[in-house]
Amino acid sequence: MKKLFVMTAAIGLASLAACNQTPREQAADNIEANAEAVADNIEDRADYANTEAGEDLLENRADAVRATGENQAEDMRTHDADTNLSNGM
Protein backbone atom coordinates (compact mmCIF):
# COMPACT_ATOMS: atom_id res chain seq x y z
CA MET A 1 0.00 0.00 0.00
CA LYS A 2 2.87 2.34 0.84
CA LYS A 3 4.47 1.71 -2.58
CA LEU A 4 1.20 2.53 -4.31
CA PHE A 5 0.96 5.83 -2.44
CA VAL A 6 4.56 6.73 -3.27
CA MET A 7 4.06 5.88 -6.96
CA THR A 8 0.83 7.88 -7.11
CA ALA A 9 2.47 10.87 -5.43
CA ALA A 10 5.44 10.68 -7.80
CA ILE A 11 3.19 10.57 -10.85
CA GLY A 12 1.18 13.51 -9.52
CA LEU A 13 4.28 15.58 -8.90
CA ALA A 14 5.69 14.67 -12.29
CA SER A 15 2.50 15.79 -14.00
CA LEU A 16 2.60 19.13 -12.17
CA ALA A 17 6.24 19.62 -13.03
CA ALA A 18 5.54 18.80 -16.66
CA CYS A 19 3.48 21.94 -17.15
CA ASN A 20 6.50 24.10 -18.01
CA GLN A 21 8.64 21.54 -19.83
CA THR A 22 9.43 20.95 -23.45
CA PRO A 23 8.20 17.70 -25.02
CA ARG A 24 11.79 16.43 -25.08
CA GLU A 25 12.23 17.11 -21.35
CA GLN A 26 8.90 15.42 -20.61
CA ALA A 27 9.99 12.38 -22.62
CA ALA A 28 13.30 12.26 -20.73
CA ASP A 29 11.47 12.48 -17.40
CA ASN A 30 9.15 9.66 -18.50
CA ILE A 31 12.13 7.49 -19.42
CA GLU A 32 13.62 8.04 -15.97
CA ALA A 33 10.32 7.42 -14.19
CA ASN A 34 9.69 4.19 -16.09
CA ALA A 35 13.21 2.92 -15.40
CA GLU A 36 12.82 3.78 -11.73
CA ALA A 37 9.51 1.90 -11.52
CA VAL A 38 10.98 -1.18 -13.19
CA ALA A 39 14.03 -1.06 -10.92
CA ASP A 40 11.81 -0.75 -7.85
CA ASN A 41 9.87 -3.85 -8.94
CA ILE A 42 13.10 -5.79 -9.42
CA GLU A 43 14.29 -4.74 -5.97
CA ASP A 44 10.98 -5.89 -4.49
CA ARG A 45 11.58 -9.30 -6.06
CA ALA A 46 15.09 -9.29 -4.58
CA ASP A 47 13.59 -9.09 -1.10
CA TYR A 48 12.05 -12.51 -1.68
CA ALA A 49 15.05 -14.19 -3.28
CA ASN A 50 15.90 -17.63 -1.94
CA THR A 51 19.64 -17.05 -1.80
CA GLU A 52 22.01 -14.18 -1.12
CA ALA A 53 23.44 -14.58 -4.62
CA GLY A 54 19.96 -14.33 -6.12
CA GLU A 55 19.26 -11.20 -4.13
CA ASP A 56 22.57 -9.65 -5.23
CA LEU A 57 21.86 -10.51 -8.86
CA LEU A 58 18.46 -8.82 -8.76
CA GLU A 59 19.80 -5.75 -6.97
CA ASN A 60 22.57 -5.43 -9.58
CA ARG A 61 19.99 -5.76 -12.32
CA ALA A 62 17.92 -2.99 -10.72
CA ASP A 63 21.00 -0.75 -10.59
CA ALA A 64 21.65 -1.46 -14.27
CA VAL A 65 18.06 -0.59 -15.21
CA ARG A 66 18.33 2.72 -13.32
CA ALA A 67 21.66 3.55 -14.99
CA THR A 68 20.29 2.74 -18.43
CA GLY A 69 17.24 4.92 -17.83
CA GLU A 70 19.40 7.80 -16.63
CA ASN A 71 21.69 7.47 -19.64
CA GLN A 72 18.81 7.34 -22.10
CA ALA A 73 17.13 10.33 -20.47
CA GLU A 74 20.35 12.33 -20.53
CA ASP A 75 20.83 11.41 -24.18
CA MET A 76 17.29 12.60 -24.88
CA ARG A 77 18.00 15.91 -23.18
CA THR A 78 21.35 16.60 -24.85
CA HIS A 79 20.98 15.38 -28.43
CA ASP A 80 18.68 16.64 -31.13
CA ALA A 81 16.53 13.77 -32.34
CA ASP A 82 16.60 15.14 -35.90
CA THR A 83 20.36 14.79 -36.18
CA ASN A 84 20.47 11.01 -35.60
CA LEU A 85 23.12 11.36 -32.93
CA SER A 86 23.52 9.05 -29.96
CA ASN A 87 19.84 8.55 -29.24
CA GLY A 88 19.33 6.75 -32.55
CA MET A 89 16.14 8.56 -33.41
Backbone atoms as SQL, in Angstrom:
CREATE TABLE atoms (id INTEGER PRIMARY KEY, chain TEXT, resi INTEGER, resn TEXT, atom TEXT, x REAL, y REAL, z REAL);
INSERT INTO atoms VALUES
  (1, 'A', 1, 'MET', 'N', 0.825, -1.181, 0.000),
  (2, 'A', 1, 'MET', 'CA', 0.000, 0.000, 0.000),
  (3, 'A', 1, 'MET', 'C', 0.873, 1.250, 0.000),
  (4, 'A', 2, 'LYS', 'N', 1.967, 1.196, 0.767),
  (5, 'A', 2, 'LYS', 'CA', 2.866, 2.340, 0.837),
  (6, 'A', 2, 'LYS', 'C', 3.497, 2.623, -0.530),
  (7, 'A', 3, 'LYS', 'N', 3.881, 1.549, -1.244),
  (8, 'A', 3, 'LYS', 'CA', 4.471, 1.706, -2.576),
  (9, 'A', 3, 'LYS', 'C', 3.482, 2.372, -3.527),
  (10, 'A', 4, 'LEU', 'N', 2.228, 1.959, -3.447),
  (11, 'A', 4, 'LEU', 'CA', 1.198, 2.531, -4.309),
  (12, 'A', 4, 'LEU', 'C', 1.047, 4.022, -4.046),
  (13, 'A', 5, 'PHE', 'N', 1.065, 4.416, -2.785),
  (14, 'A', 5, 'PHE', 'CA', 0.957, 5.827, -2.439),
  (15, 'A', 5, 'PHE', 'C', 2.146, 6.608, -2.969),
  (16, 'A', 6, 'VAL', 'N', 3.343, 6.051, -2.807),
  (17, 'A', 6, 'VAL', 'CA', 4.557, 6.726, -3.272),
  (18, 'A', 6, 'VAL', 'C', 4.526, 6.874, -4.787),
  (19, 'A', 7, 'MET', 'N', 4.132, 5.816, -5.493),
  (20, 'A', 7, 'MET', 'CA', 4.062, 5.875, -6.959),
  (21, 'A', 7, 'MET', 'C', 3.022, 6.904, -7.409),
  (22, 'A', 8, 'THR', 'N', 1.874, 6.932, -6.754),
  (23, 'A', 8, 'THR', 'CA', 0.826, 7.885, -7.107),
  (24, 'A', 8, 'THR', 'C', 1.292, 9.314, -6.857),
  (25, 'A', 9, 'ALA', 'N', 1.959, 9.534, -5.736),
  (26, 'A', 9, 'ALA', 'CA', 2.469, 10.872, -5.434),
  (27, 'A', 9, 'ALA', 'C', 3.529, 11.284, -6.443),
  (28, 'A', 10, 'ALA', 'N', 4.395, 10.358, -6.825),
  (29, 'A', 10, 'ALA', 'CA', 5.443, 10.676, -7.799),
  (30, 'A', 10, 'ALA', 'C', 4.850, 11.029, -9.159),
  (31, 'A', 11, 'ILE', 'N', 3.842, 10.290, -9.569),
  (32, 'A', 11, 'ILE', 'CA', 3.188, 10.575, -10.847),
  (33, 'A', 11, 'ILE', 'C', 2.489, 11.930, -10.792),
  (34, 'A', 12, 'GLY', 'N', 1.849, 12.217, -9.674),
  (35, 'A', 12, 'GLY', 'CA', 1.180, 13.510, -9.522),
  (36, 'A', 12, 'GLY', 'C', 2.153, 14.663, -9.568),
  (37, 'A', 13, 'LEU', 'N', 3.270, 14.528, -8.873),
  (38, 'A', 13, 'LEU', 'CA', 4.277, 15.581, -8.899),
  (39, 'A', 13, 'LEU', 'C', 4.900, 15.725, -10.277),
  (40, 'A', 14, 'ALA', 'N', 5.115, 14.620, -10.948),
  (41, 'A', 14, 'ALA', 'CA', 5.688, 14.671, -12.293),
  (42, 'A', 14, 'ALA', 'C', 4.742, 15.378, -13.258),
  (43, 'A', 15, 'SER', 'N', 3.449, 15.134, -13.104),
  (44, 'A', 15, 'SER', 'CA', 2.503, 15.791, -14.001),
  (45, 'A', 15, 'SER', 'C', 2.431, 17.291, -13.726),
  (46, 'A', 16, 'LEU', 'N', 2.570, 17.697, -12.477),
  (47, 'A', 16, 'LEU', 'CA', 2.601, 19.126, -12.171),
  (48, 'A', 16, 'LEU', 'C', 3.874, 19.774, -12.701),
  (49, 'A', 17, 'ALA', 'N', 4.969, 19.081, -12.554),
  (50, 'A', 17, 'ALA', 'CA', 6.244, 19.622, -13.027),
  (51, 'A', 17, 'ALA', 'C', 6.283, 19.695, -14.541),
  (52, 'A', 18, 'ALA', 'N', 5.519, 18.856, -15.207),
  (53, 'A', 18, 'ALA', 'CA', 5.545, 18.803, -16.661),
  (54, 'A', 18, 'ALA', 'C', 4.880, 20.009, -17.314),
  (55, 'A', 19, 'CYS', 'N', 4.207, 20.814, -16.575),
  (56, 'A', 19, 'CYS', 'CA', 3.484, 21.942, -17.154),
  (57, 'A', 19, 'CYS', 'C', 4.397, 22.925, -17.883),
  (58, 'A', 20, 'ASN', 'N', 5.610, 23.117, -17.418),
  (59, 'A', 20, 'ASN', 'CA', 6.505, 24.102, -18.012),
  (60, 'A', 20, 'ASN', 'C', 7.682, 23.455, -18.727),
  (61, 'A', 21, 'GLN', 'N', 7.537, 22.244, -19.201),
  (62, 'A', 21, 'GLN', 'CA', 8.643, 21.544, -19.831),
  (63, 'A', 21, 'GLN', 'C', 8.413, 21.395, -21.328),
  (64, 'A', 22, 'THR', 'N', 9.515, 21.239, -22.031),
  (65, 'A', 22, 'THR', 'CA', 9.432, 20.948, -23.455),
  (66, 'A', 22, 'THR', 'C', 9.039, 19.484, -23.631),
  (67, 'A', 23, 'PRO', 'N', 8.534, 19.111, -24.785),
  (68, 'A', 23, 'PRO', 'CA', 8.202, 17.700, -25.019),
  (69, 'A', 23, 'PRO', 'C', 9.415, 16.780, -24.839),
  (70, 'A', 24, 'ARG', 'N', 10.587, 17.249, -25.225),
  (71, 'A', 24, 'ARG', 'CA', 11.786, 16.427, -25.076),
  (72, 'A', 24, 'ARG', 'C', 12.098, 16.202, -23.593),
  (73, 'A', 25, 'GLU', 'N', 11.965, 17.236, -22.784),
  (74, 'A', 25, 'GLU', 'CA', 12.227, 17.114, -21.351),
  (75, 'A', 25, 'GLU', 'C', 11.189, 16.192, -20.697),
  (76, 'A', 26, 'GLN', 'N', 9.939, 16.310, -21.133),
  (77, 'A', 26, 'GLN', 'CA', 8.900, 15.423, -20.613),
  (78, 'A', 26, 'GLN', 'C', 9.207, 13.970, -20.960),
  (79, 'A', 27, 'ALA', 'N', 9.652, 13.744, -22.202),
  (80, 'A', 27, 'ALA', 'CA', 9.995, 12.383, -22.615),
  (81, 'A', 27, 'ALA', 'C', 11.157, 11.846, -21.789),
  (82, 'A', 28, 'ALA', 'N', 12.156, 12.681, -21.543),
  (83, 'A', 28, 'ALA', 'CA', 13.301, 12.263, -20.730),
  (84, 'A', 28, 'ALA', 'C', 12.857, 11.931, -19.303),
  (85, 'A', 29, 'ASP', 'N', 11.988, 12.744, -18.750),
  (86, 'A', 29, 'ASP', 'CA', 11.471, 12.475, -17.403),
  (87, 'A', 29, 'ASP', 'C', 10.679, 11.168, -17.372),
  (88, 'A', 30, 'ASN', 'N', 9.912, 10.906, -18.426),
  (89, 'A', 30, 'ASN', 'CA', 9.147, 9.664, -18.497),
  (90, 'A', 30, 'ASN', 'C', 10.072, 8.449, -18.574),
  (91, 'A', 31, 'ILE', 'N', 11.155, 8.580, -19.327),
  (92, 'A', 31, 'ILE', 'CA', 12.129, 7.488, -19.417),
  (93, 'A', 31, 'ILE', 'C', 12.687, 7.185, -18.037),
  (94, 'A', 32, 'GLU', 'N', 13.077, 8.231, -17.316),
  (95, 'A', 32, 'GLU', 'CA', 13.618, 8.036, -15.967),
  (96, 'A', 32, 'GLU', 'C', 12.586, 7.433, -15.019),
  (97, 'A', 33, 'ALA', 'N', 11.366, 7.920, -15.085),
  (98, 'A', 33, 'ALA', 'CA', 10.321, 7.419, -14.189),
  (99, 'A', 33, 'ALA', 'C', 10.008, 5.951, -14.468),
  (100, 'A', 34, 'ASN', 'N', 9.961, 5.588, -15.745),
  (101, 'A', 34, 'ASN', 'CA', 9.693, 4.194, -16.090),
  (102, 'A', 34, 'ASN', 'C', 10.827, 3.289, -15.635),
  (103, 'A', 35, 'ALA', 'N', 12.060, 3.717, -15.843),
  (104, 'A', 35, 'ALA', 'CA', 13.207, 2.922, -15.404),
  (105, 'A', 35, 'ALA', 'C', 13.196, 2.769, -13.889),
  (106, 'A', 36, 'GLU', 'N', 12.867, 3.827, -13.186),
  (107, 'A', 36, 'GLU', 'CA', 12.819, 3.775, -11.727),
  (108, 'A', 36, 'GLU', 'C', 11.743, 2.797, -11.249),
  (109, 'A', 37, 'ALA', 'N', 10.585, 2.813, -11.901),
  (110, 'A', 37, 'ALA', 'CA', 9.509, 1.899, -11.519),
  (111, 'A', 37, 'ALA', 'C', 9.903, 0.447, -11.766),
  (112, 'A', 38, 'VAL', 'N', 10.536, 0.181, -12.898),
  (113, 'A', 38, 'VAL', 'CA', 10.982, -1.182, -13.193),
  (114, 'A', 38, 'VAL', 'C', 12.034, -1.614, -12.179),
  (115, 'A', 39, 'ALA', 'N', 12.985, -0.734, -11.891),
  (116, 'A', 39, 'ALA', 'CA', 14.032, -1.058, -10.919),
  (117, 'A', 39, 'ALA', 'C', 13.444, -1.311, -9.532),
  (118, 'A', 40, 'ASP', 'N', 12.461, -0.535, -9.141),
  (119, 'A', 40, 'ASP', 'CA', 11.805, -0.753, -7.848),
  (120, 'A', 40, 'ASP', 'C', 11.143, -2.133, -7.787),
  (121, 'A', 41, 'ASN', 'N', 10.502, -2.529, -8.887),
  (122, 'A', 41, 'ASN', 'CA', 9.866, -3.848, -8.936),
  (123, 'A', 41, 'ASN', 'C', 10.903, -4.963, -8.834),
  (124, 'A', 42, 'ILE', 'N', 12.031, -4.786, -9.502),
  (125, 'A', 42, 'ILE', 'CA', 13.096, -5.786, -9.422),
  (126, 'A', 42, 'ILE', 'C', 13.636, -5.869, -8.003),
  (127, 'A', 43, 'GLU', 'N', 13.811, -4.731, -7.348),
  (128, 'A', 43, 'GLU', 'CA', 14.289, -4.744, -5.967),
  (129, 'A', 43, 'GLU', 'C', 13.279, -5.397, -5.029),
  (130, 'A', 44, 'ASP', 'N', 12.000, -5.213, -5.298),
  (131, 'A', 44, 'ASP', 'CA', 10.981, -5.888, -4.490),
  (132, 'A', 44, 'ASP', 'C', 11.107, -7.403, -4.630),
  (133, 'A', 45, 'ARG', 'N', 11.378, -7.865, -5.857),
  (134, 'A', 45, 'ARG', 'CA', 11.583, -9.299, -6.056),
  (135, 'A', 45, 'ARG', 'C', 12.830, -9.764, -5.335),
  (136, 'A', 46, 'ALA', 'N', 13.852, -8.916, -5.261),
  (137, 'A', 46, 'ALA', 'CA', 15.094, -9.288, -4.583),
  (138, 'A', 46, 'ALA', 'C', 14.851, -9.561, -3.101),
  (139, 'A', 47, 'ASP', 'N', 13.904, -8.872, -2.517),
  (140, 'A', 47, 'ASP', 'CA', 13.591, -9.087, -1.098),
  (141, 'A', 47, 'ASP', 'C', 13.103, -10.508, -0.825),
  (142, 'A', 48, 'TYR', 'N', 12.579, -11.157, -1.837),
  (143, 'A', 48, 'TYR', 'CA', 12.047, -12.506, -1.677),
  (144, 'A', 48, 'TYR', 'C', 12.928, -13.578, -2.306),
  (145, 'A', 49, 'ALA', 'N', 14.141, -13.216, -2.674),
  (146, 'A', 49, 'ALA', 'CA', 15.054, -14.188, -3.280),
  (147, 'A', 49, 'ALA', 'C', 15.405, -15.273, -2.278),
  (148, 'A', 50, 'ASN', 'N', 15.602, -16.475, -2.794),
  (149, 'A', 50, 'ASN', 'CA', 15.897, -17.628, -1.937),
  (150, 'A', 50, 'ASN', 'C', 17.332, -17.635, -1.429),
  (151, 'A', 51, 'THR', 'N', 18.227, -17.032, -2.181),
  (152, 'A', 51, 'THR', 'CA', 19.639, -17.047, -1.804),
  (153, 'A', 51, 'THR', 'C', 20.199, -15.632, -1.803),
  (154, 'A', 52, 'GLU', 'N', 21.314, -15.470, -1.140),
  (155, 'A', 52, 'GLU', 'CA', 22.006, -14.184, -1.123),
  (156, 'A', 52, 'GLU', 'C', 22.491, -13.818, -2.528),
  (157, 'A', 53, 'ALA', 'N', 22.975, -14.826, -3.254),
  (158, 'A', 53, 'ALA', 'CA', 23.444, -14.583, -4.616),
  (159, 'A', 53, 'ALA', 'C', 22.297, -14.128, -5.520),
  (160, 'A', 54, 'GLY', 'N', 21.131, -14.736, -5.340),
  (161, 'A', 54, 'GLY', 'CA', 19.964, -14.332, -6.122),
  (162, 'A', 54, 'GLY', 'C', 19.540, -12.912, -5.810),
  (163, 'A', 55, 'GLU', 'N', 19.606, -12.571, -4.540),
  (164, 'A', 55, 'GLU', 'CA', 19.259, -11.200, -4.134),
  (165, 'A', 55, 'GLU', 'C', 20.252, -10.198, -4.727),
  (166, 'A', 56, 'ASP', 'N', 21.539, -10.532, -4.660),
  (167, 'A', 56, 'ASP', 'CA', 22.567, -9.645, -5.227),
  (168, 'A', 56, 'ASP', 'C', 22.385, -9.478, -6.723),
  (169, 'A', 57, 'LEU', 'N', 22.069, -10.568, -7.418),
  (170, 'A', 57, 'LEU', 'CA', 21.858, -10.511, -8.856),
  (171, 'A', 57, 'LEU', 'C', 20.718, -9.563, -9.208),
  (172, 'A', 58, 'LEU', 'N', 19.607, -9.685, -8.484),
  (173, 'A', 58, 'LEU', 'CA', 18.461, -8.823, -8.765),
  (174, 'A', 58, 'LEU', 'C', 18.743, -7.361, -8.416),
  (175, 'A', 59, 'GLU', 'N', 19.461, -7.132, -7.326),
  (176, 'A', 59, 'GLU', 'CA', 19.800, -5.752, -6.970),
  (177, 'A', 59, 'GLU', 'C', 20.744, -5.132, -8.005),
  (178, 'A', 60, 'ASN', 'N', 21.681, -5.926, -8.519),
  (179, 'A', 60, 'ASN', 'CA', 22.571, -5.431, -9.577),
  (180, 'A', 60, 'ASN', 'C', 21.789, -5.135, -10.849),
  (181, 'A', 61, 'ARG', 'N', 20.817, -5.983, -11.143),
  (182, 'A', 61, 'ARG', 'CA', 19.987, -5.764, -12.325),
  (183, 'A', 61, 'ARG', 'C', 19.181, -4.475, -12.171),
  (184, 'A', 62, 'ALA', 'N', 18.665, -4.223, -10.974),
  (185, 'A', 62, 'ALA', 'CA', 17.917, -2.989, -10.719),
  (186, 'A', 62, 'ALA', 'C', 18.814, -1.771, -10.900),
  (187, 'A', 63, 'ASP', 'N', 20.048, -1.857, -10.407),
  (188, 'A', 63, 'ASP', 'CA', 20.996, -0.754, -10.591),
  (189, 'A', 63, 'ASP', 'C', 21.273, -0.512, -12.072),
  (190, 'A', 64, 'ALA', 'N', 21.394, -1.590, -12.839),
  (191, 'A', 64, 'ALA', 'CA', 21.654, -1.463, -14.272),
  (192, 'A', 64, 'ALA', 'C', 20.470, -0.825, -14.994),
  (193, 'A', 65, 'VAL', 'N', 19.260, -1.181, -14.595),
  (194, 'A', 65, 'VAL', 'CA', 18.060, -0.591, -15.211),
  (195, 'A', 65, 'VAL', 'C', 18.017, 0.910, -14.918),
  (196, 'A', 66, 'ARG', 'N', 18.310, 1.288, -13.675),
  (197, 'A', 66, 'ARG', 'CA', 18.332, 2.716, -13.321),
  (198, 'A', 66, 'ARG', 'C', 19.382, 3.465, -14.144),
  (199, 'A', 67, 'ALA', 'N', 20.576, 2.895, -14.247),
  (200, 'A', 67, 'ALA', 'CA', 21.661, 3.551, -14.988),
  (201, 'A', 67, 'ALA', 'C', 21.304, 3.698, -16.464),
  (202, 'A', 68, 'THR', 'N', 20.700, 2.666, -17.031),
  (203, 'A', 68, 'THR', 'CA', 20.289, 2.738, -18.433),
  (204, 'A', 68, 'THR', 'C', 19.233, 3.822, -18.630),
  (205, 'A', 69, 'GLY', 'N', 18.270, 3.888, -17.733),
  (206, 'A', 69, 'GLY', 'CA', 17.237, 4.917, -17.826),
  (207, 'A', 69, 'GLY', 'C', 17.819, 6.314, -17.716),
  (208, 'A', 70, 'GLU', 'N', 18.754, 6.493, -16.782),
  (209, 'A', 70, 'GLU', 'CA', 19.396, 7.803, -16.631),
  (210, 'A', 70, 'GLU', 'C', 20.186, 8.173, -17.877),
  (211, 'A', 71, 'ASN', 'N', 20.911, 7.200, -18.441),
  (212, 'A', 71, 'ASN', 'CA', 21.694, 7.467, -19.644),
  (213, 'A', 71, 'ASN', 'C', 20.806, 7.805, -20.831),
  (214, 'A', 72, 'GLN', 'N', 19.724, 7.066, -20.999),
  (215, 'A', 72, 'GLN', 'CA', 18.810, 7.338, -22.103),
  (216, 'A', 72, 'GLN', 'C', 18.131, 8.691, -21.943),
  (217, 'A', 73, 'ALA', 'N', 17.765, 9.031, -20.720),
  (218, 'A', 73, 'ALA', 'CA', 17.128, 10.332, -20.475),
  (219, 'A', 73, 'ALA', 'C', 18.114, 11.470, -20.738),
  (220, 'A', 74, 'GLU', 'N', 19.341, 11.299, -20.286),
  (221, 'A', 74, 'GLU', 'CA', 20.354, 12.329, -20.534),
  (222, 'A', 74, 'GLU', 'C', 20.610, 12.482, -22.026),
  (223, 'A', 75, 'ASP', 'N', 20.648, 11.371, -22.730),
  (224, 'A', 75, 'ASP', 'CA', 20.827, 11.411, -24.177),
  (225, 'A', 75, 'ASP', 'C', 19.671, 12.154, -24.836),
  (226, 'A', 76, 'MET', 'N', 18.467, 11.921, -24.345),
  (227, 'A', 76, 'MET', 'CA', 17.291, 12.604, -24.882),
  (228, 'A', 76, 'MET', 'C', 17.384, 14.111, -24.653),
  (229, 'A', 77, 'ARG', 'N', 17.911, 14.485, -23.505),
  (230, 'A', 77, 'ARG', 'CA', 18.003, 15.913, -23.178),
  (231, 'A', 77, 'ARG', 'C', 19.098, 16.629, -23.963),
  (232, 'A', 78, 'THR', 'N', 20.174, 15.929, -24.289),
  (233, 'A', 78, 'THR', 'CA', 21.348, 16.601, -24.850),
  (234, 'A', 78, 'THR', 'C', 21.514, 16.470, -26.346),
  (235, 'A', 79, 'HIS', 'N', 20.814, 15.567, -26.997),
  (236, 'A', 79, 'HIS', 'CA', 20.980, 15.379, -28.431),
  (237, 'A', 79, 'HIS', 'C', 19.691, 15.672, -29.172),
  (238, 'A', 80, 'ASP', 'N', 19.833, 16.327, -30.289),
  (239, 'A', 80, 'ASP', 'CA', 18.684, 16.643, -31.127),
  (240, 'A', 80, 'ASP', 'C', 18.263, 15.384, -31.874),
  (241, 'A', 81, 'ALA', 'N', 17.034, 14.998, -31.715),
  (242, 'A', 81, 'ALA', 'CA', 16.533, 13.772, -32.343),
  (243, 'A', 81, 'ALA', 'C', 16.620, 13.831, -33.861),
  (244, 'A', 82, 'ASP', 'N', 16.563, 15.010, -34.445),
  (245, 'A', 82, 'ASP', 'CA', 16.595, 15.143, -35.899),
  (246, 'A', 82, 'ASP', 'C', 17.985, 14.944, -36.482),
  (247, 'A', 83, 'THR', 'N', 18.996, 14.920, -35.662),
  (248, 'A', 83, 'THR', 'CA', 20.361, 14.792, -36.184),
  (249, 'A', 83, 'THR', 'C', 20.870, 13.359, -36.170),
  (250, 'A', 84, 'ASN', 'N', 20.079, 12.422, -35.671),
  (251, 'A', 84, 'ASN', 'CA', 20.471, 11.009, -35.595),
  (252, 'A', 84, 'ASN', 'C', 21.770, 10.807, -34.847),
  (253, 'A', 85, 'LEU', 'N', 21.928, 11.525, -33.757),
  (254, 'A', 85, 'LEU', 'CA', 23.117, 11.360, -32.932),
  (255, 'A', 85, 'LEU', 'C', 22.943, 10.142, -32.036),
  (256, 'A', 86, 'SER', 'N', 23.437, 10.195, -30.858),
  (257, 'A', 86, 'SER', 'CA', 23.516, 9.049, -29.960),
  (258, 'A', 86, 'SER', 'C', 22.169, 8.393, -29.674),
  (259, 'A', 87, 'ASN', 'N', 21.113, 9.143, -29.656),
  (260, 'A', 87, 'ASN', 'CA', 19.838, 8.553, -29.243),
  (261, 'A', 87, 'ASN', 'C', 19.226, 7.665, -30.319),
  (262, 'A', 88, 'GLY', 'N', 19.784, 7.662, -31.518),
  (263, 'A', 88, 'GLY', 'CA', 19.326, 6.747, -32.550),
  (264, 'A', 88, 'GLY', 'C', 17.960, 7.045, -33.115),
  (265, 'A', 89, 'MET', 'N', 17.460, 8.206, -32.878),
  (266, 'A', 89, 'MET', 'CA', 16.140, 8.557, -33.405),
  (267, 'A', 89, 'MET', 'C', 16.258, 9.221, -34.755);
